[in-house]
Amino acid sequence: MCTEPITASSHGAIIEPDTDETDRDSATGGDDIRSELTSLSSSITDYVYKNGRRYNAYRDSKYFLPNDEAECDRSDLIHHIYGMLLGGQLILAPIKEPKRILDIGCGTGIWAMDVADQYPEAEVFGTDISPIQPSWVPPNLQFVIDNAEEEWMYSGKFDLIHFQNMNACIADWPNFLKRCYDNLEPGAYLEAKETDTTSTSDDGTYPTTCALYKLQETIRNAMDRIGMTMHAPANMKQWFADAGFIDVREQIFKLPFNAWPKDPELKQIGRYQLVQYLDALAPYALGTLMDILGWTREDMEVAIAQARKDLKNTKFHGYNTLRVVTGRKPVLESSVE
């Protein structure tokens, strides 16, 4: 594991592509990488089934992705990918000895567990609408089933509030960020890790006419239709400032969607991302193309099959942008309250 984040800058460094096309992980769909992956066990108490997948049923939540074992495994893989991309850093905000940490939308709880181990003297709380967290956790960690868009009822304020991959999960971002602000101690930090859902390239090799790009845009437009925007990552920095945070910083990391980079670490990250992305296409399409847009399963399957071909194509030097945004609550709040 590297000790420094890679490809981080205000704009993101150019990634050199690998001209050797013998890498077979992309061509085979990442089967070799899959054998390296493990999953966490979880207990489920509240769910419904549709489209052959299991979904959360907490208070009629609008969360559109499943919460079954396959989705939990994918979520844990994203945590592993972010760890590689960020050089093993769990927190990029410049905090030293946090006493109370809140992880919103914690999913399987893997980030919260790692943070609880890293800061054994801190109280760590993880919240989610799905009870999919393991029973055996660090003694300083507590999981709570809760909807972050409903009223917050915490007994104390936090030194750090963290969330990641909440894109398309929040209907009212200004109100959500205000709640984060109100529940932080003066001088404390909010940190968001969100990835743009539409891929791009620096050298023009990823065309907007390809099936993958068209599918990404169709899914984004479907979520816009129901008021659950997928445009949150690019707006997060400004939304932090609008909520009253100061010292707002956005760090950008390029996440290749297959093994096209020449750099060995980025190539390996791309292999993992390919597996994650291939597994993500079906649940995203089920929740949008079929449930929102009314596509038939046959049409959806055709679109997914075409997009998968593009994902595996190492001639497409495509990547998604991970944005890590941090902001500090002012010590003197008179100007924002």
Secondary structure, DSSP 8 states (H G I E B T S, - for coil): --SS-SS-BSS-----B---TT--TTTTTSHHHHTT---------SEEEETTEEEE-GGG----S--SHHHHHHHHHHHHHHHHHTTT-S--S--SS-SEEEEET-TTSHHHHHHHHH-TTSEEEEEESS----S---TTEEEEE--TTS----SS-EEEEEEES-TTT-S-HHHHHHHHHHTEEEEEEEEEEEE-SS-B-SSS-S-TTSHHHHHHHHHHHHHHHTT--S-HHHHHHHHHHHTT-EEEEEEEEEEESSS-BSSHHHHHHHHHHHHHHHHHHHHHHIIIIITTT---HHHHHHHHHHHHHHHH-TTS--EEEEEEEEEE--SS-TTT-
